[in-house]
Amino acid sequence: MKYEVKQFKLTNDDEIVCEVVEWPTEEEASMVIKKAMRVISMENYREGARYYAFRPWLMFQDHKENLQVLNSIHVVVEASPSKFLVDQYHKFCTELEKDEDPDKKSQTKLSIKDLDRATKTQVIKELQKDIKDLEKFLTEDDQEEKDSTNIIHFKPKSPTVH
């Protein structure tokens, strides 16, 4: 069963992404969540880049069936994460599930250096794809402008036109 993925900023400044199993009610201020992942931010000042990663929010609670109870009083902000963030979250959860099965190879055991390199490579590939898409869009847009104008361009045979 798929649950709603939400992003929370907590009073202790943690930022988590999780699946909400049960929302708080007027009688009960707690909510039930699962697959809670803390969002970690890393900055590379030399390159002027910021990287984000997921880590299990609670140690030894990364199994997909574990549930946690979160007191909603400690939630400062609740947000619906972007599609990109949800996709990344699901990819990370899938990698954690592979880690539970020793027969499946997982990227979660990579060192930070390897993870940093893999992340950079993935970001570069996505940026290159975005650039190609943008160039294609601009080319199509230029062609549409040429096609939509009522000015006829011609090259005269002599330098003067009378």
VMD Tcl script that builds the backbone (N, CA, C; Angstrom):
set m [mol new atoms 486]
animate dup $m
set s [atomselect $m all]
$s set {name element resname resid chain x y z} {
  {N N MET 1 A 0.841 -1.184 0.000}
  {CA C MET 1 A 0.000 0.000 0.000}
  {C C MET 1 A 0.885 1.245 0.000}
  {N N LYS 2 A 0.564 2.187 -0.856}
  {CA C LYS 2 A 1.315 3.439 -0.937}
  {C C LYS 2 A 0.667 4.471 -0.012}
  {N N TYR 3 A 1.519 5.148 0.737}
  {CA C TYR 3 A 1.054 6.207 1.621}
  {C C TYR 3 A 1.515 7.553 1.077}
  {N N GLU 4 A 0.897 8.610 1.581}
  {CA C GLU 4 A 1.244 9.963 1.150}
  {C C GLU 4 A 2.634 10.337 1.668}
  {N N VAL 5 A 3.499 10.821 0.769}
  {CA C VAL 5 A 4.847 11.230 1.152}
  {C C VAL 5 A 4.788 12.715 1.513}
  {N N LYS 6 A 5.310 13.048 2.701}
  {CA C LYS 6 A 5.301 14.424 3.185}
  {C C LYS 6 A 6.689 14.813 3.665}
  {N N GLN 7 A 6.928 16.101 3.678}
  {CA C GLN 7 A 8.191 16.673 4.148}
  {C C GLN 7 A 7.861 17.508 5.386}
  {N N PHE 8 A 8.631 17.288 6.466}
  {CA C PHE 8 A 8.396 17.996 7.720}
  {C C PHE 8 A 9.675 18.685 8.194}
  {N N LYS 9 A 9.522 19.889 8.709}
  {CA C LYS 9 A 10.601 20.587 9.413}
  {C C LYS 9 A 10.194 20.519 10.883}
  {N N LEU 10 A 11.109 20.001 11.717}
  {CA C LEU 10 A 10.793 19.792 13.128}
  {C C LEU 10 A 11.380 20.895 14.001}
  {N N THR 11 A 10.921 20.965 15.238}
  {CA C THR 11 A 11.375 22.015 16.154}
  {C C THR 11 A 12.867 21.917 16.449}
  {N N ASN 12 A 13.462 20.736 16.331}
  {CA C ASN 12 A 14.904 20.588 16.579}
  {C C ASN 12 A 15.726 20.873 15.316}
  {N N ASP 13 A 15.093 21.401 14.276}
  {CA C ASP 13 A 15.706 21.793 13.009}
  {C C ASP 13 A 15.956 20.613 12.065}
  {N N ASP 14 A 15.557 19.412 12.432}
  {CA C ASP 14 A 15.638 18.285 11.505}
  {C C ASP 14 A 14.613 18.483 10.399}
  {N N GLU 15 A 14.981 18.047 9.207}
  {CA C GLU 15 A 14.051 18.044 8.087}
  {C C GLU 15 A 13.930 16.600 7.638}
  {N N ILE 16 A 12.712 16.085 7.633}
  {CA C ILE 16 A 12.507 14.683 7.276}
  {C C ILE 16 A 11.502 14.561 6.142}
  {N N VAL 17 A 11.641 13.467 5.412}
  {CA C VAL 17 A 10.681 13.075 4.389}
  {C C VAL 17 A 10.222 11.676 4.791}
  {N N CYS 18 A 8.921 11.462 4.781}
  {CA C CYS 18 A 8.400 10.175 5.233}
  {C C CYS 18 A 7.042 9.893 4.602}
  {N N GLU 19 A 6.584 8.671 4.816}
  {CA C GLU 19 A 5.235 8.298 4.425}
  {C C GLU 19 A 4.348 8.423 5.654}
  {N N VAL 20 A 3.225 9.103 5.510}
  {CA C VAL 20 A 2.289 9.270 6.629}
  {C C VAL 20 A 1.268 8.152 6.554}
  {N N VAL 21 A 1.264 7.323 7.608}
  {CA C VAL 21 A 0.337 6.199 7.682}
  {C C VAL 21 A -0.981 6.654 8.296}
  {N N GLU 22 A -0.875 7.486 9.337}
  {CA C GLU 22 A -2.073 7.971 10.026}
  {C C GLU 22 A -1.834 9.397 10.502}
  {N N TRP 23 A -2.752 10.291 10.157}
  {CA C TRP 23 A -2.638 11.702 10.538}
  {C C TRP 23 A -3.138 11.916 11.961}
  {N N PRO 24 A -2.685 12.996 12.627}
  {CA C PRO 24 A -3.194 13.290 13.968}
  {C C PRO 24 A -4.674 13.684 13.924}
  {N N THR 25 A -5.331 13.485 15.035}
  {CA C THR 25 A -6.750 13.855 15.148}
  {C C THR 25 A -6.904 14.851 16.294}
  {N N GLU 26 A -8.124 15.317 16.506}
  {CA C GLU 26 A -8.365 16.246 17.623}
  {C C GLU 26 A -8.102 15.561 18.961}
  {N N GLU 27 A -8.365 14.274 19.026}
  {CA C GLU 27 A -8.167 13.529 20.275}
  {C C GLU 27 A -6.709 13.111 20.468}
  {N N GLU 28 A -6.006 12.827 19.371}
  {CA C GLU 28 A -4.629 12.316 19.434}
  {C C GLU 28 A -3.704 13.207 18.614}
  {N N ALA 29 A -2.715 13.803 19.289}
  {CA C ALA 29 A -1.808 14.744 18.613}
  {C C ALA 29 A -0.677 14.048 17.858}
  {N N SER 30 A -0.582 12.747 17.964}
  {CA C SER 30 A 0.512 12.028 17.313}
  {C C SER 30 A 0.093 11.514 15.946}
  {N N MET 31 A 1.082 11.379 15.082}
  {CA C MET 31 A 0.852 10.792 13.768}
  {C C MET 31 A 1.759 9.572 13.619}
  {N N VAL 32 A 1.325 8.641 12.821}
  {CA C VAL 32 A 2.107 7.433 12.566}
  {C C VAL 32 A 2.773 7.603 11.203}
  {N N ILE 33 A 4.097 7.391 11.188}
  {CA C ILE 33 A 4.869 7.541 9.954}
  {C C ILE 33 A 5.738 6.311 9.736}
  {N N LYS 34 A 6.239 6.184 8.529}
  {CA C LYS 34 A 7.179 5.101 8.231}
  {C C LYS 34 A 8.167 5.584 7.181}
  {N N LYS 35 A 9.262 4.867 7.063}
  {CA C LYS 35 A 10.341 5.187 6.120}
  {C C LYS 35 A 10.786 6.642 6.270}
  {N N ALA 36 A 10.946 7.075 7.515}
  {CA C ALA 36 A 11.355 8.460 7.772}
  {C C ALA 36 A 12.835 8.628 7.458}
  {N N MET 37 A 13.130 9.558 6.550}
  {CA C MET 37 A 14.501 9.844 6.137}
  {C C MET 37 A 14.824 11.303 6.424}
  {N N ARG 38 A 15.972 11.511 7.036}
  {CA C ARG 38 A 16.429 12.867 7.318}
  {C C ARG 38 A 17.127 13.412 6.073}
  {N N VAL 39 A 16.870 14.667 5.765}
  {CA C VAL 39 A 17.515 15.316 4.627}
  {C C VAL 39 A 18.805 15.951 5.139}
  {N N ILE 40 A 19.927 15.535 4.572}
  {CA C ILE 40 A 21.245 16.044 4.950}
  {C C ILE 40 A 21.724 16.979 3.844}
  {N N SER 41 A 22.261 18.121 4.229}
  {CA C SER 41 A 22.779 19.076 3.258}
  {C C SER 41 A 24.291 19.167 3.416}
  {N N MET 42 A 24.999 19.104 2.283}
  {CA C MET 42 A 26.457 19.233 2.283}
  {C C MET 42 A 26.836 20.314 1.286}
  {N N GLU 43 A 27.799 21.155 1.643}
  {CA C GLU 43 A 28.231 22.219 0.743}
  {C C GLU 43 A 29.680 22.011 0.349}
  {N N ASN 44 A 29.942 22.232 -0.927}
  {CA C ASN 44 A 31.299 22.212 -1.435}
  {C C ASN 44 A 31.593 23.652 -1.856}
  {N N TYR 45 A 32.258 24.387 -0.973}
  {CA C TYR 45 A 32.483 25.813 -1.203}
  {C C TYR 45 A 33.422 26.069 -2.383}
  {N N ARG 46 A 34.371 25.156 -2.610}
  {CA C ARG 46 A 35.281 25.331 -3.747}
  {C C ARG 46 A 34.529 25.316 -5.064}
  {N N GLU 47 A 33.588 24.410 -5.187}
  {CA C GLU 47 A 32.824 24.292 -6.425}
  {C C GLU 47 A 31.572 25.168 -6.410}
  {N N GLY 48 A 31.232 25.694 -5.249}
  {CA C GLY 48 A 30.023 26.498 -5.148}
  {C C GLY 48 A 28.764 25.670 -5.338}
  {N N ALA 49 A 28.787 24.440 -4.835}
  {CA C ALA 49 A 27.656 23.535 -5.026}
  {C C ALA 49 A 27.154 23.033 -3.674}
  {N N ARG 50 A 25.876 22.720 -3.643}
  {CA C ARG 50 A 25.258 22.136 -2.454}
  {C C ARG 50 A 24.660 20.793 -2.858}
  {N N TYR 51 A 24.913 19.783 -2.037}
  {CA C TYR 51 A 24.409 18.442 -2.293}
  {C C TYR 51 A 23.468 18.046 -1.173}
  {N N TYR 52 A 22.493 17.245 -1.521}
  {CA C TYR 52 A 21.538 16.750 -0.541}
  {C C TYR 52 A 21.574 15.232 -0.559}
  {N N ALA 53 A 21.338 14.644 0.611}
  {CA C ALA 53 A 21.305 13.187 0.713}
  {C C ALA 53 A 20.275 12.798 1.764}
  {N N PHE 54 A 19.831 11.568 1.693}
  {CA C PHE 54 A 18.921 11.021 2.692}
  {C C PHE 54 A 19.687 10.092 3.609}
  {N N ARG 55 A 19.324 10.105 4.868}
  {CA C ARG 55 A 19.839 9.164 5.859}
  {C C ARG 55 A 18.663 8.737 6.737}
  {N N PRO 56 A 18.659 7.500 7.221}
  {CA C PRO 56 A 17.571 7.107 8.124}
  {C C PRO 56 A 17.489 8.088 9.307}
  {N N TRP 57 A 16.277 8.491 9.625}
  {CA C TRP 57 A 16.070 9.475 10.693}
  {C C TRP 57 A 16.366 8.864 12.056}
  {N N LEU 58 A 15.925 7.640 12.267}
  {CA C LEU 58 A 16.201 6.923 13.512}
  {C C LEU 58 A 17.060 5.702 13.196}
  {N N MET 59 A 18.110 5.527 13.948}
  {CA C MET 59 A 18.998 4.385 13.728}
  {C C MET 59 A 18.253 3.073 13.963}
  {N N PHE 60 A 18.564 2.106 13.152}
  {CA C PHE 60 A 17.993 0.758 13.217}
  {C C PHE 60 A 16.480 0.753 13.013}
  {N N GLN 61 A 15.961 1.781 12.356}
  {CA C GLN 61 A 14.538 1.856 12.045}
  {C C GLN 61 A 14.329 2.006 10.545}
  {N N ASP 62 A 15.284 1.504 9.767}
  {CA C ASP 62 A 15.204 1.699 8.319}
  {C C ASP 62 A 14.493 0.561 7.586}
  {N N HIS 63 A 13.972 -0.432 8.321}
  {CA C HIS 63 A 13.218 -1.499 7.670}
  {C C HIS 63 A 11.895 -0.942 7.181}
  {N N LYS 64 A 11.459 -1.384 6.014}
  {CA C LYS 64 A 10.279 -0.791 5.387}
  {C C LYS 64 A 8.985 -1.001 6.188}
  {N N GLU 65 A 8.950 -1.970 7.078}
  {CA C GLU 65 A 7.735 -2.230 7.848}
  {C C GLU 65 A 7.718 -1.526 9.216}
  {N N ASN 66 A 8.828 -0.934 9.635}
  {CA C ASN 66 A 8.869 -0.246 10.929}
  {C C ASN 66 A 8.016 1.016 10.893}
  {N N LEU 67 A 7.289 1.237 11.965}
  {CA C LEU 67 A 6.463 2.430 12.111}
  {C C LEU 67 A 7.004 3.270 13.255}
  {N N GLN 68 A 6.855 4.588 13.137}
  {CA C GLN 68 A 7.241 5.499 14.204}
  {C C GLN 68 A 6.053 6.400 14.513}
  {N N VAL 69 A 6.016 6.870 15.755}
  {CA C VAL 69 A 4.971 7.803 16.167}
  {C C VAL 69 A 5.634 9.154 16.363}
  {N N LEU 70 A 5.135 10.151 15.659}
  {CA C LEU 70 A 5.686 11.503 15.715}
  {C C LEU 70 A 4.647 12.419 16.335}
  {N N ASN 71 A 5.045 13.120 17.395}
  {CA C ASN 71 A 4.141 14.066 18.025}
  {C C ASN 71 A 4.040 15.300 17.144}
  {N N SER 72 A 2.855 15.602 16.677}
  {CA C SER 72 A 2.667 16.708 15.729}
  {C C SER 72 A 2.966 18.073 16.344}
  {N N ILE 73 A 3.080 18.147 17.663}
  {CA C ILE 73 A 3.434 19.406 18.323}
  {C C ILE 73 A 4.854 19.828 17.925}
  {N N HIS 74 A 5.691 18.859 17.565}
  {CA C HIS 74 A 7.084 19.142 17.203}
  {C C HIS 74 A 7.279 19.444 15.720}
  {N N VAL 75 A 6.191 19.497 14.968}
  {CA C VAL 75 A 6.270 19.813 13.541}
  {C C VAL 75 A 6.066 21.317 13.364}
  {N N VAL 76 A 7.060 21.968 12.771}
  {CA C VAL 76 A 6.976 23.407 12.520}
  {C C VAL 76 A 6.355 23.660 11.153}
  {N N VAL 77 A 6.779 22.883 10.153}
  {CA C VAL 77 A 6.300 23.055 8.790}
  {C C VAL 77 A 5.984 21.700 8.186}
  {N N GLU 78 A 4.884 21.640 7.464}
  {CA C GLU 78 A 4.527 20.452 6.693}
  {C C GLU 78 A 4.417 20.879 5.234}
  {N N ALA 79 A 4.993 20.093 4.342}
  {CA C ALA 79 A 4.944 20.447 2.922}
  {C C ALA 79 A 4.776 19.194 2.077}
  {N N SER 80 A 4.212 19.400 0.912}
  {CA C SER 80 A 4.169 18.337 -0.089}
  {C C SER 80 A 5.436 18.478 -0.917}
  {N N PRO 81 A 6.311 17.486 -0.880}
  {CA C PRO 81 A 7.576 17.607 -1.615}
  {C C PRO 81 A 7.358 17.586 -3.118}
  {N N SER 82 A 8.346 18.138 -3.824}
  {CA C SER 82 A 8.287 18.150 -5.292}
  {C C SER 82 A 8.377 16.723 -5.826}
  {N N LYS 83 A 7.968 16.564 -7.078}
  {CA C LYS 83 A 8.033 15.241 -7.715}
  {C C LYS 83 A 9.472 14.730 -7.744}
  {N N PHE 84 A 10.426 15.636 -8.004}
  {CA C PHE 84 A 11.833 15.246 -8.033}
  {C C PHE 84 A 12.264 14.688 -6.673}
  {N N LEU 85 A 11.890 15.375 -5.590}
  {CA C LEU 85 A 12.272 14.918 -4.253}
  {C C LEU 85 A 11.620 13.578 -3.927}
  {N N VAL 86 A 10.355 13.420 -4.296}
  {CA C VAL 86 A 9.660 12.147 -4.050}
  {C C VAL 86 A 10.340 11.020 -4.816}
  {N N ASP 87 A 10.728 11.273 -6.071}
  {CA C ASP 87 A 11.426 10.257 -6.872}
  {C C ASP 87 A 12.749 9.864 -6.217}
  {N N GLN 88 A 13.518 10.856 -5.764}
  {CA C GLN 88 A 14.791 10.582 -5.097}
  {C C GLN 88 A 14.570 9.809 -3.791}
  {N N TYR 89 A 13.551 10.182 -3.063}
  {CA C TYR 89 A 13.200 9.496 -1.809}
  {C C TYR 89 A 12.890 8.020 -2.079}
  {N N HIS 90 A 12.066 7.758 -3.091}
  {CA C HIS 90 A 11.715 6.371 -3.423}
  {C C HIS 90 A 12.942 5.583 -3.875}
  {N N LYS 91 A 13.835 6.225 -4.643}
  {CA C LYS 91 A 15.068 5.545 -5.059}
  {C C LYS 91 A 15.903 5.165 -3.847}
  {N N PHE 92 A 16.024 6.083 -2.885}
  {CA C PHE 92 A 16.814 5.801 -1.692}
  {C C PHE 92 A 16.179 4.679 -0.875}
  {N N CYS 93 A 14.854 4.711 -0.716}
  {CA C CYS 93 A 14.165 3.653 0.028}
  {C C CYS 93 A 14.350 2.302 -0.649}
  {N N THR 94 A 14.326 2.294 -1.976}
  {CA C THR 94 A 14.557 1.051 -2.718}
  {C C THR 94 A 15.961 0.523 -2.456}
  {N N GLU 95 A 16.944 1.425 -2.419}
  {CA C GLU 95 A 18.322 1.011 -2.136}
  {C C GLU 95 A 18.435 0.444 -0.716}
  {N N LEU 96 A 17.724 1.032 0.231}
  {CA C LEU 96 A 17.752 0.500 1.598}
  {C C LEU 96 A 17.137 -0.897 1.653}
  {N N GLU 97 A 16.073 -1.095 0.894}
  {CA C GLU 97 A 15.447 -2.416 0.850}
  {C C GLU 97 A 16.404 -3.442 0.251}
  {N N LYS 98 A 17.197 -3.051 -0.744}
  {CA C LYS 98 A 18.201 -3.952 -1.313}
  {C C LYS 98 A 19.242 -4.307 -0.268}
  {N N ASP 99 A 19.540 -3.349 0.607}
  {CA C ASP 99 A 20.537 -3.567 1.649}
  {C C ASP 99 A 20.083 -4.642 2.630}
  {N N GLU 100 A 18.766 -4.811 2.798}
  {CA C GLU 100 A 18.237 -5.841 3.686}
  {C C GLU 100 A 18.444 -7.226 3.108}
  {N N ASP 101 A 18.529 -7.327 1.774}
  {CA C ASP 101 A 18.724 -8.603 1.102}
  {C C ASP 101 A 20.178 -8.690 0.643}
  {N N PRO 102 A 21.001 -9.538 1.281}
  {CA C PRO 102 A 22.422 -9.601 0.929}
  {C C PRO 102 A 22.692 -10.085 -0.493}
  {N N ASP 103 A 21.694 -10.715 -1.146}
  {CA C ASP 103 A 21.892 -11.184 -2.515}
  {C C ASP 103 A 21.822 -10.049 -3.526}
  {N N LYS 104 A 21.224 -8.940 -3.133}
  {CA C LYS 104 A 21.101 -7.802 -4.041}
  {C C LYS 104 A 22.221 -6.815 -3.771}
  {N N LYS 105 A 22.842 -6.347 -4.823}
  {CA C LYS 105 A 23.918 -5.367 -4.686}
  {C C LYS 105 A 23.296 -3.999 -4.415}
  {N N SER 106 A 23.855 -3.291 -3.454}
  {CA C SER 106 A 23.303 -1.996 -3.073}
  {C C SER 106 A 24.353 -0.907 -3.158}
  {N N GLN 107 A 23.906 0.310 -3.501}
  {CA C GLN 107 A 24.796 1.457 -3.519}
  {C C GLN 107 A 24.855 2.131 -2.155}
  {N N THR 108 A 24.059 1.687 -1.185}
  {CA C THR 108 A 24.037 2.350 0.116}
  {C C THR 108 A 25.318 2.110 0.899}
  {N N LYS 109 A 26.128 1.153 0.506}
  {CA C LYS 109 A 27.375 0.871 1.203}
  {C C LYS 109 A 28.546 1.677 0.647}
  {N N LEU 110 A 28.277 2.544 -0.316}
  {CA C LEU 110 A 29.343 3.358 -0.886}
  {C C LEU 110 A 29.890 4.330 0.142}
  {N N SER 111 A 31.160 4.658 -0.009}
  {CA C SER 111 A 31.738 5.679 0.865}
  {C C SER 111 A 31.198 7.042 0.460}
  {N N ILE 112 A 31.375 8.036 1.316}
  {CA C ILE 112 A 30.919 9.390 1.012}
  {C C ILE 112 A 31.593 9.900 -0.253}
  {N N LYS 113 A 32.884 9.582 -0.421}
  {CA C LYS 113 A 33.609 10.026 -1.612}
  {C C LYS 113 A 32.999 9.422 -2.869}
  {N N ASP 114 A 32.703 8.105 -2.826}
  {CA C ASP 114 A 32.084 7.437 -3.965}
  {C C ASP 114 A 30.689 7.989 -4.223}
  {N N LEU 115 A 29.949 8.225 -3.155}
  {CA C LEU 115 A 28.607 8.772 -3.276}
  {C C LEU 115 A 28.657 10.165 -3.878}
  {N N ASP 116 A 29.624 10.969 -3.443}
  {CA C ASP 116 A 29.792 12.318 -3.970}
  {C C ASP 116 A 30.091 12.264 -5.464}
  {N N ARG 117 A 30.981 11.370 -5.856}
  {CA C ARG 117 A 31.344 11.221 -7.271}
  {C C ARG 117 A 30.134 10.729 -8.079}
  {N N ALA 118 A 29.411 9.751 -7.558}
  {CA C ALA 118 A 28.240 9.227 -8.259}
  {C C ALA 118 A 27.161 10.297 -8.378}
  {N N THR 119 A 26.986 11.085 -7.334}
  {CA C THR 119 A 25.992 12.158 -7.363}
  {C C THR 119 A 26.366 13.203 -8.398}
  {N N LYS 120 A 27.639 13.601 -8.419}
  {CA C LYS 120 A 28.097 14.592 -9.400}
  {C C LYS 120 A 27.864 14.081 -10.814}
  {N N THR 121 A 28.198 12.822 -11.063}
  {CA C THR 121 A 28.022 12.231 -12.386}
  {C C THR 121 A 26.553 12.244 -12.788}
  {N N GLN 122 A 25.689 11.866 -11.858}
  {CA C GLN 122 A 24.252 11.846 -12.145}
  {C C GLN 122 A 23.727 13.255 -12.412}
  {N N VAL 123 A 24.160 14.222 -11.612}
  {CA C VAL 123 A 23.728 15.614 -11.798}
  {C C VAL 123 A 24.192 16.133 -13.158}
  {N N ILE 124 A 25.432 15.834 -13.527}
  {CA C ILE 124 A 25.958 16.271 -14.823}
  {C C ILE 124 A 25.140 15.668 -15.968}
  {N N LYS 125 A 24.809 14.378 -15.875}
  {CA C LYS 125 A 24.000 13.735 -16.912}
  {C C LYS 125 A 22.632 14.398 -17.029}
  {N N GLU 126 A 22.012 14.679 -15.879}
  {CA C GLU 126 A 20.688 15.309 -15.902}
  {C C GLU 126 A 20.767 16.728 -16.459}
  {N N LEU 127 A 21.821 17.466 -16.106}
  {CA C LEU 127 A 21.988 18.822 -16.635}
  {C C LEU 127 A 22.214 18.797 -18.145}
  {N N GLN 128 A 23.022 17.842 -18.626}
  {CA C GLN 128 A 23.254 17.726 -20.064}
  {C C GLN 128 A 21.956 17.424 -20.803}
  {N N LYS 129 A 21.137 16.561 -20.225}
  {CA C LYS 129 A 19.840 16.249 -20.838}
  {C C LYS 129 A 18.963 17.498 -20.848}
  {N N ASP 130 A 18.951 18.251 -19.742}
  {CA C ASP 130 A 18.157 19.481 -19.675}
  {C C ASP 130 A 18.630 20.503 -20.704}
  {N N ILE 131 A 19.941 20.607 -20.894}
  {CA C ILE 131 A 20.488 21.548 -21.883}
  {C C ILE 131 A 20.051 21.149 -23.291}
  {N N LYS 132 A 20.116 19.853 -23.602}
  {CA C LYS 132 A 19.676 19.383 -24.919}
  {C C LYS 132 A 18.195 19.681 -25.134}
  {N N ASP 133 A 17.381 19.432 -24.105}
  {CA C ASP 133 A 15.949 19.711 -24.208}
  {C C ASP 133 A 15.699 21.202 -24.421}
  {N N LEU 134 A 16.444 22.035 -23.708}
  {CA C LEU 134 A 16.295 23.485 -23.838}
  {C C LEU 134 A 16.721 23.953 -25.234}
  {N N GLU 135 A 17.834 23.428 -25.728}
  {CA C GLU 135 A 18.281 23.790 -27.074}
  {C C GLU 135 A 17.247 23.381 -28.117}
  {N N LYS 136 A 16.676 22.206 -27.943}
  {CA C LYS 136 A 15.639 21.735 -28.867}
  {C C LYS 136 A 14.426 22.653 -28.799}
  {N N PHE 137 A 14.025 23.031 -27.601}
  {CA C PHE 137 A 12.890 23.929 -27.426}
  {C C PHE 137 A 13.148 25.278 -28.074}
  {N N LEU 138 A 14.354 25.833 -27.868}
  {CA C LEU 138 A 14.687 27.134 -28.448}
  {C C LEU 138 A 14.727 27.073 -29.970}
  {N N THR 139 A 15.248 25.996 -30.513}
  {CA C THR 139 A 15.295 25.819 -31.961}
  {C C THR 139 A 13.878 25.747 -32.529}
  {N N GLU 140 A 13.006 24.992 -31.870}
  {CA C GLU 140 A 11.617 24.888 -32.324}
  {C C GLU 140 A 10.922 26.236 -32.218}
  {N N ASP 141 A 11.207 26.978 -31.135}
  {CA C ASP 141 A 10.605 28.288 -30.929}
  {C C ASP 141 A 11.042 29.267 -32.008}
  {N N ASP 142 A 12.337 29.250 -32.364}
  {CA C ASP 142 A 12.844 30.113 -33.437}
  {C C ASP 142 A 12.161 29.773 -34.766}
  {N N GLN 143 A 11.997 28.489 -35.033}
  {CA C GLN 143 A 11.360 28.047 -36.274}
  {C C GLN 143 A 9.908 28.504 -36.316}
  {N N GLU 144 A 9.214 28.430 -35.179}
  {CA C GLU 144 A 7.824 28.865 -35.119}
  {C C GLU 144 A 7.718 30.362 -35.381}
  {N N GLU 145 A 8.665 31.145 -34.838}
  {CA C GLU 145 A 8.659 32.586 -35.062}
  {C C GLU 145 A 8.860 32.889 -36.547}
  {N N LYS 146 A 9.767 32.166 -37.183}
  {CA C LYS 146 A 10.013 32.375 -38.610}
  {C C LYS 146 A 8.786 32.013 -39.425}
  {N N ASP 147 A 8.130 30.938 -39.039}
  {CA C ASP 147 A 6.958 30.475 -39.763}
  {C C ASP 147 A 5.743 31.368 -39.536}
  {N N SER 148 A 5.645 32.008 -38.387}
  {CA C SER 148 A 4.439 32.746 -38.041}
  {C C SER 148 A 4.454 34.199 -38.504}
  {N N THR 149 A 5.556 34.705 -38.971}
  {CA C THR 149 A 5.621 36.100 -39.388}
  {C C THR 149 A 5.083 36.262 -40.804}
  {N N ASN 150 A 4.618 37.469 -41.115}
  {CA C ASN 150 A 4.112 37.713 -42.459}
  {C C ASN 150 A 5.147 38.425 -43.329}
  {N N ILE 151 A 6.377 38.496 -42.877}
  {CA C ILE 151 A 7.452 39.108 -43.643}
  {C C ILE 151 A 8.118 38.026 -44.479}
  {N N ILE 152 A 8.258 38.310 -45.751}
  {CA C ILE 152 A 8.912 37.359 -46.649}
  {C C ILE 152 A 10.353 37.817 -46.841}
  {N N HIS 153 A 11.286 36.976 -46.487}
  {CA C HIS 153 A 12.693 37.296 -46.636}
  {C C HIS 153 A 13.167 36.826 -48.010}
  {N N PHE 154 A 13.861 37.670 -48.688}
  {CA C PHE 154 A 14.399 37.294 -49.989}
  {C C PHE 154 A 15.776 37.920 -50.144}
  {N N LYS 155 A 16.532 37.320 -51.017}
  {CA C LYS 155 A 17.871 37.815 -51.282}
  {C C LYS 155 A 17.859 38.417 -52.680}
  {N N PRO 156 A 18.020 39.757 -52.771}
  {CA C PRO 156 A 17.983 40.371 -54.099}
  {C C PRO 156 A 19.214 39.972 -54.915}
  {N N LYS 157 A 19.048 39.964 -56.256}
  {CA C LYS 157 A 20.161 39.624 -57.136}
  {C C LYS 157 A 21.151 40.764 -57.243}
  {N N SER 158 A 20.685 41.979 -57.165}
  {CA C SER 158 A 21.597 43.138 -57.202}
  {C C SER 158 A 21.597 43.801 -55.827}
  {N N PRO 159 A 22.636 44.553 -55.502}
  {CA C PRO 159 A 22.723 45.153 -54.176}
  {C C PRO 159 A 21.636 46.190 -53.907}
  {N N THR 160 A 21.006 46.727 -54.912}
  {CA C THR 160 A 19.959 47.728 -54.693}
  {C C THR 160 A 18.625 47.168 -55.148}
  {N N VAL 161 A 17.596 47.612 -54.470}
  {CA C VAL 161 A 16.243 47.174 -54.828}
  {C C VAL 161 A 15.478 48.415 -55.248}
  {N N HIS 162 A 14.862 48.397 -56.446}
  {CA C HIS 162 A 14.095 49.551 -56.949}
  {C C HIS 162 A 12.660 49.165 -57.142}
}
mol reanalyze $m
mol bondsrecalc $m
mol representation Tube
mol addrep $m
